[in-house]
Amino acid sequence: MTEVQIRPAIATDLMLLMAIDHSCQSDYVWQMENQREDGQMGAIFREIRLPRTVTALYPRAVSNLSESWSRRSGMLVGVIDEQLVGYTRMNDTIVPRTAWLTDLVISPRFRRQGIATLLVEAVQTWAVQRKNQNILLEMSSKNNPAIQLARKLGYEFCGYNDEYYETQDIALFFGRSIR
């Protein structure tokens, strides 16, 4: 693989990043089932194999990227041969001492080459430099590639929020300590 450079995003990157196909292909989803019994409530998630590969749309409006990019604490891009191949956005002002990775997007042509891993590792470094102790990854329950990446990198499922996104998709949260 060609060397990937990770750098902070600049305003002139935004239009190119918005042009990336933000959807993903998946053969699996995490299905949620609410349970109520004897005065107790809970939710169970099951990884379900779909009968065919589906395209999961990005749960946020990509057109809002240029408006909202400055409201995050940071944004990093991956670059190969001067071409933007992906980005991540993060915020560390939501939960005390916690960096929250809200977006992780890789251009389809460059997926499955380790770029997402490099970006998550760069966010971890950024979070440590900002004296955070934990990191939280957020993703749609339909984004099985992101779920598998989080698990591969040692993140553990730590919660969900139903109808979290504009698309009404469920958000899953995976976290880990970075101390």
C-alpha positions as CSV (number, residue, x, y, z in Angstrom):
1,M,0.0,0.0,0.0
2,T,1.1,3.5,-0.8
3,E,2.0,5.6,2.2
4,V,-1.0,7.4,3.8
5,Q,-0.4,10.8,5.3
6,I,-2.7,11.9,8.1
7,R,-3.2,15.6,8.6
8,P,-5.7,18.1,10.0
9,A,-8.5,19.0,7.6
10,I,-8.5,22.5,6.1
11,A,-11.5,24.4,4.7
12,T,-10.5,23.7,1.1
13,D,-10.8,19.9,1.7
14,L,-14.5,20.0,2.5
15,M,-15.9,20.0,-1.0
16,L,-13.7,17.1,-2.0
17,L,-14.6,15.2,1.2
18,M,-18.3,15.8,0.5
19,A,-17.9,14.2,-2.9
20,I,-16.8,10.8,-1.4
21,D,-19.4,8.1,-1.4
22,H,-20.3,7.9,2.2
23,S,-22.5,4.7,1.9
24,C,-21.2,1.2,2.8
25,Q,-22.0,-2.3,1.7
26,S,-22.9,-4.8,4.3
27,D,-24.1,-8.4,4.6
28,Y,-24.9,-8.0,8.3
29,V,-26.8,-5.5,10.6
30,W,-27.2,-5.4,14.3
31,Q,-30.8,-5.9,15.1
32,M,-32.2,-4.5,18.4
33,E,-34.9,-6.2,20.4
34,N,-36.5,-4.5,23.5
35,Q,-37.4,-6.8,26.3
36,R,-39.7,-6.1,29.3
37,E,-40.2,-8.6,32.0
38,D,-41.0,-8.5,35.7
39,G,-40.6,-4.7,35.9
40,Q,-37.2,-4.8,34.1
41,M,-36.3,-3.4,30.7
42,G,-33.4,-4.2,28.5
43,A,-32.3,-4.3,24.9
44,I,-30.5,-7.2,23.1
45,F,-28.5,-6.8,19.9
46,R,-28.0,-9.6,17.5
47,E,-25.8,-9.6,14.5
48,I,-28.1,-10.8,11.7
49,R,-26.9,-12.0,8.3
50,L,-29.0,-10.4,5.6
51,P,-30.3,-12.4,2.6
52,R,-28.3,-10.2,0.3
53,T,-25.7,-7.4,0.4
54,V,-27.3,-4.1,1.1
55,T,-26.1,-0.5,0.7
56,A,-26.4,1.4,4.0
57,L,-26.7,5.1,3.4
58,Y,-24.8,7.5,5.6
59,P,-26.9,8.5,8.6
60,R,-26.0,12.2,8.4
61,A,-26.6,14.7,5.6
62,V,-23.3,15.0,3.9
63,S,-24.3,18.4,2.6
64,N,-24.0,19.7,6.2
65,L,-20.3,18.8,6.4
66,S,-19.2,22.3,5.4
67,E,-21.5,23.9,7.9
68,S,-20.7,21.7,10.8
69,W,-17.0,21.0,10.5
70,S,-15.9,23.8,12.7
71,R,-18.3,22.7,15.5
72,R,-16.1,19.7,16.1
73,S,-12.9,19.8,18.2
74,G,-11.0,18.2,15.3
75,M,-11.1,16.7,11.9
76,L,-8.3,14.6,10.3
77,V,-8.0,13.5,6.7
78,G,-6.1,10.7,5.0
79,V,-4.1,11.5,1.9
80,I,-2.5,9.3,-0.6
81,D,-0.4,10.9,-3.4
82,E,-2.1,14.3,-2.7
83,Q,-5.6,12.7,-3.0
84,L,-8.0,12.9,-0.1
85,V,-9.1,9.3,0.6
86,G,-11.0,9.6,3.9
87,Y,-11.6,11.6,7.0
88,T,-12.7,11.4,10.6
89,R,-14.3,14.0,12.8
90,M,-14.1,14.1,16.6
91,N,-15.2,16.1,19.6
92,D,-13.9,16.1,23.1
93,T,-16.3,18.7,24.6
94,I,-19.4,16.4,24.9
95,V,-18.4,14.0,27.7
96,P,-15.6,14.9,30.2
97,R,-12.2,13.4,29.5
98,T,-13.6,11.5,26.5
99,A,-12.9,11.9,22.8
100,W,-15.9,11.1,20.7
101,L,-15.2,9.9,17.1
102,T,-18.4,10.8,15.3
103,D,-17.6,10.2,11.7
104,L,-15.2,7.9,9.9
105,V,-15.4,7.8,6.1
106,I,-13.1,6.2,3.5
107,S,-13.5,6.4,-0.2
108,P,-14.8,3.1,-1.5
109,R,-11.8,2.6,-3.8
110,F,-9.5,2.8,-0.7
111,R,-11.5,0.7,1.8
112,R,-10.0,-2.5,3.3
113,Q,-6.5,-1.1,3.1
114,G,-6.0,-0.1,6.7
115,I,-6.7,3.6,6.2
116,A,-9.6,3.6,8.7
117,T,-7.3,1.9,11.3
118,L,-4.7,4.6,10.7
119,L,-7.3,7.4,11.2
120,V,-8.6,5.8,14.4
121,E,-5.1,5.5,15.7
122,A,-4.4,9.1,14.9
123,V,-7.6,10.1,16.8
124,Q,-6.3,8.1,19.7
125,T,-3.0,10.1,19.6
126,W,-4.9,13.3,19.3
127,A,-7.1,12.4,22.3
128,V,-4.1,11.5,24.5
129,Q,-2.4,14.8,23.6
130,R,-5.6,16.6,24.7
131,K,-5.5,14.7,28.0
132,N,-8.6,12.6,27.4
133,Q,-8.8,9.2,29.2
134,N,-11.4,7.5,27.1
135,I,-12.5,7.3,23.5
136,L,-15.9,6.6,22.1
137,L,-16.7,5.5,18.5
138,E,-20.2,6.1,17.2
139,M,-21.8,4.3,14.2
140,S,-25.1,3.2,12.7
141,S,-26.3,-0.3,13.6
142,K,-26.4,-0.8,9.8
143,N,-22.6,-0.2,9.4
144,N,-21.2,-3.6,10.0
145,P,-17.7,-2.7,8.6
146,A,-17.4,0.0,11.2
147,I,-18.6,-2.3,14.0
148,Q,-16.1,-5.0,13.0
149,L,-13.3,-2.3,12.9
150,A,-14.2,-1.1,16.4
151,R,-14.1,-4.7,17.8
152,K,-10.9,-5.5,16.0
153,L,-9.3,-2.4,17.6
154,G,-10.3,-3.5,21.1
155,Y,-13.3,-1.3,21.5
156,E,-16.2,-2.7,23.5
157,F,-19.9,-2.1,23.0
158,C,-21.0,0.3,25.6
159,G,-24.4,1.6,24.6
160,Y,-26.9,2.7,22.0
161,N,-29.4,5.4,21.2
162,D,-32.5,4.6,19.2
163,E,-33.5,7.0,16.4
164,Y,-30.3,9.0,17.0
165,Y,-29.6,10.0,13.5
166,E,-31.6,12.2,11.1
167,T,-32.4,8.9,9.2
168,Q,-33.9,7.5,12.5
169,D,-31.2,4.8,12.6
170,I,-29.9,3.4,15.8
171,A,-26.5,4.7,16.9
172,L,-24.2,2.1,18.5
173,F,-21.3,3.2,20.8
174,F,-18.1,1.4,21.4
175,G,-15.5,2.7,23.9
176,R,-12.2,2.0,25.4
177,S,-9.7,3.6,27.8
178,I,-6.7,5.3,26.3
179,R,-4.7,6.1,29.5
